[in-house]
């Protein structure tokens, strides 16, 4: 039996300098990504999304806008990725902005020393 693929959405634009990226997980699902994978014999387990965050201006920290929310989204992503890998699944994280990768990589490294991006 093939390794299942756990899909985790991380709808965040917290680390961006404009909103929009947070819409990507929903758009990819609506475009049929999961059905496409299923049709090719991949067992998909969609675990939904971590809490979402839409970018907003952070006048207090203009060089590190929304850093607290970047950390919040990353932490939630770490937990979901690590749990899925511990169950023996492969993981596909649908971001969001590029800061979603922080949680993706940290979650993978919590379970294995060999990751692929």
C-alpha positions in Angstrom: 0.0 0.0 0.0 1.3 3.4 -0.9 2.2 5.9 1.7 -0.7 8.3 2.4 -0.4 12.0 1.7 -1.5 14.3 4.5 -2.5 17.7 3.2 -2.3 20.7 5.6 -3.4 24.2 4.7 -1.5 27.1 6.2 -3.5 30.1 5.0 -1.3 33.0 6.1 0.1 36.1 4.6 1.5 37.2 8.0 5.1 37.5 6.8 4.2 39.2 3.5 4.0 42.9 2.8 0.6 42.6 1.2 -2.5 40.4 1.6 -3.5 37.6 -0.8 -1.2 34.6 -0.2 -3.5 33.4 2.6 -6.1 32.5 -0.1 -3.8 29.9 -1.7 -4.8 26.8 0.2 -8.5 27.4 -0.5 -7.8 28.2 -4.2 -5.7 25.1 -4.7 -8.4 22.9 -3.2 -11.1 24.6 -5.3 -9.0 24.1 -8.4 -9.2 20.4 -7.8 -5.7 19.6 -6.5 -6.8 16.9 -4.1 -9.1 15.3 -6.7 -6.2 15.3 -9.2 -4.0 13.5 -6.7 -6.7 11.0 -5.8 -7.3 10.3 -9.5 -3.6 9.3 -9.8 -3.8 6.8 -7.1 -2.6 8.9 -4.2 -4.5 8.4 -1.0 -5.1 12.0 0.3 -5.9 12.8 3.9 -6.9 16.5 4.0 -6.5 17.6 7.6 -7.8 21.1 7.0 -6.1 24.4 7.8 -4.1 25.8 10.7 -5.6 29.1 11.9 -5.5 31.7 9.2 -4.1 35.2 9.2 -4.4 38.0 6.7 -1.5 40.4 6.5 -2.1 43.8 8.0 0.1 46.9 8.5 2.2 46.6 11.6 3.4 50.2 12.3 5.1 49.2 15.6 7.4 46.7 13.7 7.7 47.9 10.1 10.8 45.7 9.4 9.3 42.6 11.0 5.6 43.0 10.5 3.2 40.6 12.2 6.2 38.6 13.7 3.9 37.3 16.4 1.5 35.9 13.9 4.3 34.4 11.8 5.4 32.5 14.9 1.8 31.5 15.8 1.2 30.1 12.3 4.6 28.4 12.2 4.0 26.7 15.6 0.6 25.4 14.5 2.2 24.1 11.3 5.0 22.4 13.3 2.5 20.5 15.4 0.4 19.3 12.4 3.4 18.3 10.2 5.1 16.4 13.0 2.0 14.6 13.9 1.3 13.5 10.3 4.9 12.3 9.9 4.8 10.4 13.2 1.8 8.5 11.7 3.9 7.5 8.7 2.4 9.9 6.2 4.0 12.0 3.6 3.0 15.7 4.0 2.0 18.4 1.6 1.6 21.9 3.1 -0.4 24.4 1.1 0.8 27.9 2.0 0.4 30.9 2.3 3.5 33.1 2.2 7.0 31.8 2.4 7.2 32.0 6.2 4.9 29.0 6.3 8.0 27.0 5.4 9.4 27.7 8.9 6.8 25.5 10.5 7.0 23.0 7.7 10.7 22.4 8.1 10.7 22.5 11.9 7.8 20.0 12.0 9.7 17.7 9.6 12.9 18.0 11.5 11.1 17.1 14.7 10.4 13.7 13.2 13.3 13.0 10.8 16.7 14.2 9.8 16.0 13.7 6.1 13.6 16.1 4.5 12.7 17.1 1.0 11.3 20.4 0.0 
